[in-house]
Amino acid sequence: MHPPYRVDRPRRILTPVVVASPHSGRHYPAEFLRASVLDERAIRSSEDAFMDMLVEEAPRLGAPVIAAEYPRAWLDLNRSPEEMDPAVVEGVGRVVQTPRISSGLGVIPRVVANGRAIYRGKLSRAEAEARIAQVWRPYHGALDGLLGEAEAEFGESVLLDFHSMPHEALDSVSRPGQRRPEVVLGDRFGASASGEIVEALEAGFAAEGLCVIRNAPFAGAFVTQHYGRPSRGRHAVQVEIDRSLYMNERTLRPNADFDAVKRIVTRVIERVIAARPGRVALAAE
C-alpha cells in the first residue's frame, strides 16, 4: 500500500514548532478514480494543491513537517473518524448531524468543491473503516508523536496546520471598498493557541504585504479542536492561504508567483519559531 504520509525531519529539532499539511496529498488510488463520477481535474478541486511544497523549507529552520499522501477527497484528515456521513457510507446508524456532515464533508467526503458529488452510489462501511485504519490513524499517530516529542524536549508544542482555500471562499467576508483577505488564521476564537503565537503569524503575513483575518470563515476544524490545548502547552493554529496567490486554480498548476509565496511562508514560519524559541529542555531541568 502507498504510504499514508511522509515526515521530513531536520537534522536536529530546534523548536517546538511542528508544521503539517493534511490536505495536499495527491496519491489518487486507481479504484477510487474508477468509482468516481468526476474527471481527474474536478476531483482535485478540494485538494490543497502544492501546500506541502510551500512549507518544505521548515526542516531547514529546525522544525519537522508532516504531509498527507492521500487526497482529501478520499479521506479527510481534518475530521473526526466519528464524522461518518450516512449519505455516502452504508450501514451508518444515527449520527449527530454537524454542518460538515450535512454539507457532505465528513471524514469520507461525499462531495468536492461546489458540492459536486464524488460517487455514483455508497461505499461499504468496511471500506470506510479500512481507509480510517490504513491512513487516518497512522497519520494522526505520527502527528501526535511529533507533538509529544516537542513537548518532551521543549515543554510545549506549536502545530501550524497549513491549508489553502479557493479564491471565492472569502466572498462572504469581503466588503466593498475594503481589501480582500488573503490569509485566514483559525485558532477557534482563542481556544486552540496562545495569542502570542497567532499574533506572530498575523504580523508575519502582514509584514509580507498580505491581508490577514482571524476565524472567519475558517476557525479551525478537527485538528485545532483536538490538538489545541494551550493550558497544557499544546497550541494549534489553522493557516489558510488563498490559492490564487500561488497557483492557477483552473489548470491546477503553480503560477509565476509560486516561489515568492514559498519564500513568504518560509519567513513566516521562521518568525513563529523566533517567537517560540527552543525552551530549556526538560531533561536538563
C-alpha positions as CSV (number, residue, x, y, z in Angstrom):
1,M,0.0,0.0,0.0
2,H,1.1,3.5,-0.7
3,P,2.5,5.2,2.5
4,P,-0.2,7.2,4.3
5,Y,2.0,10.2,5.0
6,R,5.6,11.4,4.9
7,V,7.7,13.2,7.6
8,D,10.6,15.4,6.8
9,R,12.7,15.9,9.9
10,P,15.5,18.4,10.4
11,R,19.0,17.1,11.3
12,R,18.2,18.4,14.8
13,I,14.9,19.7,16.1
14,L,15.5,23.2,17.3
15,T,12.0,24.4,18.0
16,P,8.6,23.2,19.5
17,V,7.0,24.2,16.1
18,V,5.6,21.3,14.0
19,V,4.3,22.0,10.5
20,A,1.5,19.9,8.9
21,S,-0.1,19.8,5.5
22,P,-3.1,17.4,5.8
23,H,-4.9,18.2,2.6
24,S,-2.1,18.3,0.0
25,G,-2.0,14.6,-0.7
26,R,-2.1,13.7,-4.4
27,H,-1.9,9.9,-4.4
28,Y,-5.3,9.0,-6.0
29,P,-5.9,5.2,-5.9
30,A,-7.0,3.9,-9.3
31,E,-10.0,2.1,-7.9
32,F,-11.1,5.4,-6.3
33,L,-10.9,7.2,-9.6
34,R,-12.9,4.4,-11.3
35,A,-15.6,4.7,-8.6
36,S,-15.9,8.4,-9.0
37,V,-18.2,10.3,-11.4
38,L,-15.7,13.1,-11.6
39,D,-12.9,13.6,-14.0
40,E,-9.3,13.8,-12.8
41,R,-9.2,17.6,-12.6
42,A,-12.6,18.0,-10.9
43,I,-11.8,15.5,-8.2
44,R,-8.7,17.5,-7.4
45,S,-10.7,20.7,-6.7
46,S,-10.8,20.1,-2.9
47,E,-7.0,19.4,-2.8
48,D,-4.8,21.9,-1.1
49,A,-2.5,21.6,-4.1
50,F,1.2,22.2,-3.5
51,M,0.8,23.3,0.1
52,D,3.4,20.6,1.1
53,M,5.8,22.3,-1.3
54,L,5.2,25.7,0.1
55,V,6.2,24.6,3.6
56,E,9.0,22.2,2.7
57,E,11.8,24.6,4.0
58,A,10.6,24.2,7.6
59,P,13.1,21.4,8.4
60,R,16.0,23.8,7.4
61,L,14.7,26.0,10.2
62,G,14.7,23.1,12.7
63,A,11.0,22.2,12.5
64,P,9.6,18.8,11.3
65,V,7.0,18.7,8.5
66,I,4.3,16.0,8.2
67,A,2.3,15.9,4.9
68,A,-0.5,13.7,3.8
69,E,-0.1,11.4,0.8
70,Y,-3.7,10.6,0.2
71,P,-6.1,13.3,-1.0
72,R,-8.8,15.0,1.0
73,A,-11.5,13.7,-1.5
74,W,-10.6,10.1,-0.5
75,L,-10.3,10.7,3.3
76,D,-10.3,14.0,5.3
77,L,-7.6,14.1,8.0
78,N,-9.2,17.2,9.4
79,R,-12.3,15.4,10.5
80,S,-13.0,13.1,13.4
81,P,-13.4,9.4,12.4
82,E,-16.8,9.6,14.0
83,E,-17.9,12.1,11.4
84,M,-19.4,9.4,9.1
85,D,-21.9,10.6,6.5
86,P,-24.8,8.1,6.2
87,A,-25.5,9.6,2.7
88,V,-22.2,8.1,1.4
89,V,-21.4,5.2,3.8
90,E,-23.7,2.2,4.1
91,G,-24.6,0.9,7.5
92,V,-24.0,4.1,9.4
93,G,-26.6,4.4,12.1
94,R,-27.8,7.6,13.6
95,V,-25.2,10.3,13.8
96,V,-25.1,13.8,15.2
97,Q,-25.6,15.9,12.2
98,T,-22.9,18.5,12.1
99,P,-22.7,21.2,9.4
100,R,-19.7,19.4,7.9
101,I,-21.6,16.1,7.6
102,S,-24.7,17.9,6.3
103,S,-22.7,19.6,3.6
104,G,-21.1,16.3,2.5
105,L,-17.7,17.0,4.1
106,G,-17.4,14.2,6.7
107,V,-14.3,12.0,7.2
108,I,-15.2,10.2,3.9
109,P,-16.3,13.2,1.8
110,R,-19.4,12.9,-0.4
111,V,-18.6,16.0,-2.4
112,V,-15.7,18.1,-3.6
113,A,-15.7,21.9,-4.2
114,N,-19.0,23.5,-5.2
115,G,-21.0,20.5,-3.9
116,R,-20.1,18.1,-6.8
117,A,-20.8,14.5,-5.9
118,I,-17.8,12.2,-5.9
119,Y,-19.5,8.7,-6.1
120,R,-22.3,7.0,-8.1
121,G,-23.5,5.3,-5.0
122,K,-22.4,4.5,-1.5
123,L,-19.3,3.0,0.0
124,S,-19.5,0.0,2.3
125,R,-18.9,0.5,6.0
126,A,-15.9,-1.9,5.7
127,E,-14.3,0.3,3.0
128,A,-14.7,3.5,5.0
129,E,-13.3,1.9,8.2
130,A,-10.4,0.4,6.2
131,R,-9.4,3.9,5.0
132,I,-9.5,5.2,8.5
133,A,-7.4,2.3,9.8
134,Q,-4.9,2.5,6.9
135,V,-4.4,6.2,6.7
136,W,-6.3,8.3,9.3
137,R,-5.0,6.5,12.3
138,P,-1.3,6.3,11.2
139,Y,-1.2,10.0,10.2
140,H,-2.6,11.1,13.5
141,G,-0.5,8.7,15.4
142,A,2.6,10.2,13.7
143,L,1.4,13.8,14.3
144,D,0.7,13.1,17.9
145,G,4.1,11.6,18.2
146,L,5.8,14.7,16.7
147,L,3.9,16.9,19.1
148,G,4.8,14.7,22.0
149,E,8.5,14.8,21.1
150,A,8.3,18.6,21.0
151,E,6.7,18.7,24.5
152,A,9.2,16.3,25.9
153,E,12.1,18.4,24.6
154,F,10.8,22.0,25.0
155,G,7.8,21.8,27.4
156,E,5.3,22.8,24.7
157,S,4.3,22.1,21.1
158,V,3.1,24.6,18.4
159,L,1.3,23.0,15.5
160,L,1.0,25.1,12.3
161,D,-1.6,23.3,10.2
162,F,-1.4,24.7,6.7
163,H,-4.2,24.7,4.2
164,S,-5.2,26.6,1.1
165,M,-8.6,28.0,0.2
166,P,-10.3,28.8,-3.1
167,H,-10.2,32.4,-4.0
168,E,-14.0,32.7,-3.9
169,A,-14.1,31.2,-0.4
170,L,-13.7,34.7,1.0
171,D,-16.6,36.2,-1.0
172,S,-18.8,36.1,2.1
173,V,-16.3,38.2,4.2
174,S,-15.2,40.6,1.6
175,R,-16.6,44.1,1.8
176,P,-16.9,46.7,-0.9
177,G,-14.1,49.3,-0.5
178,Q,-12.1,47.1,1.7
179,R,-9.1,45.0,0.8
180,R,-9.9,41.3,0.2
181,P,-8.4,39.0,2.8
182,E,-5.7,36.6,1.6
183,V,-4.9,34.7,4.8
184,V,-7.2,33.3,7.5
185,L,-5.8,32.2,10.8
186,G,-8.0,29.8,12.8
187,D,-7.5,29.4,16.5
188,R,-11.1,28.6,17.4
189,F,-11.5,32.1,18.7
190,G,-8.6,31.8,21.1
191,A,-9.3,28.3,22.3
192,S,-6.6,26.4,20.5
193,A,-3.5,28.6,20.8
194,S,-1.9,31.4,22.8
195,G,-2.4,34.9,21.5
196,E,1.3,35.3,21.2
197,I,1.6,32.6,18.5
198,V,-1.4,33.9,16.5
199,E,0.0,37.5,16.7
200,A,3.4,36.3,15.4
201,L,1.6,34.6,12.4
202,E,-0.5,37.6,11.7
203,A,2.4,40.1,12.0
204,G,4.5,37.8,9.8
205,F,2.0,37.7,6.9
206,A,1.1,41.4,7.3
207,A,4.8,42.3,7.1
208,E,4.9,40.5,3.7
209,G,2.1,42.7,2.5
210,L,-0.8,40.2,2.8
211,C,-4.2,41.0,4.3
212,V,-4.9,38.7,7.3
213,I,-8.1,38.0,9.2
214,R,-8.9,35.6,12.0
215,N,-11.5,32.8,12.3
216,A,-13.9,33.9,9.6
217,P,-14.9,31.9,7.6
218,F,-12.5,29.3,8.9
219,A,-11.9,29.0,12.7
220,G,-10.4,25.5,12.5
221,A,-11.9,22.0,12.4
222,F,-10.9,18.7,14.0
223,V,-7.2,19.2,14.1
224,T,-7.2,22.5,16.0
225,Q,-10.1,21.4,18.2
226,H,-8.4,18.0,19.1
227,Y,-4.8,19.2,19.4
228,G,-5.1,22.7,20.7
229,R,-4.8,22.7,24.4
230,P,-3.0,25.9,25.4
231,S,-3.4,25.3,29.1
232,R,-1.4,22.1,28.6
233,G,1.3,23.7,26.5
234,R,-0.1,22.3,23.2
235,H,-1.0,25.0,20.7
236,A,-2.6,24.6,17.2
237,V,-3.4,27.1,14.5
238,Q,-5.0,26.5,11.2
239,V,-3.4,28.7,8.4
240,E,-5.5,29.2,5.2
241,I,-3.8,30.8,2.2
242,D,-5.7,32.0,-0.9
243,R,-4.7,29.5,-3.7
244,S,-4.8,32.2,-6.4
245,L,-1.7,33.8,-4.8
246,Y,0.5,30.9,-5.9
247,M,-1.4,28.7,-8.4
248,N,-3.8,28.7,-11.3
249,E,-6.9,27.2,-9.9
250,R,-8.3,26.3,-13.3
251,T,-5.3,24.4,-14.6
252,L,-4.1,23.3,-11.1
253,R,-0.5,24.4,-11.8
254,P,1.8,26.7,-9.9
255,N,1.8,30.3,-11.2
256,A,4.6,32.7,-11.7
257,D,4.4,33.8,-8.0
258,F,4.8,30.4,-6.5
259,D,8.4,30.8,-5.5
260,A,7.7,34.2,-4.0
261,V,4.9,32.8,-1.9
262,K,7.0,29.9,-0.8
263,R,9.6,32.4,0.5
264,I,6.9,34.3,2.3
265,V,5.6,31.1,4.0
266,T,9.2,30.2,5.0
267,R,9.8,33.6,6.5
268,V,6.5,33.5,8.5
269,I,7.4,30.0,9.9
270,E,10.8,31.4,10.8
271,R,9.1,34.3,12.6
272,V,6.9,32.0,14.7
273,I,10.0,29.9,15.5
274,A,11.7,33.1,16.7
275,A,8.7,33.9,18.8
276,R,8.7,30.5,20.4
277,P,12.4,29.7,20.8
278,G,13.5,26.3,21.9
279,R,12.9,26.4,25.7
280,V,15.4,24.7,28.1
281,A,14.9,21.0,27.5
282,L,13.0,19.3,30.3
283,A,15.8,16.7,30.6
284,A,18.2,19.5,31.6
285,E,15.9,20.9,34.3
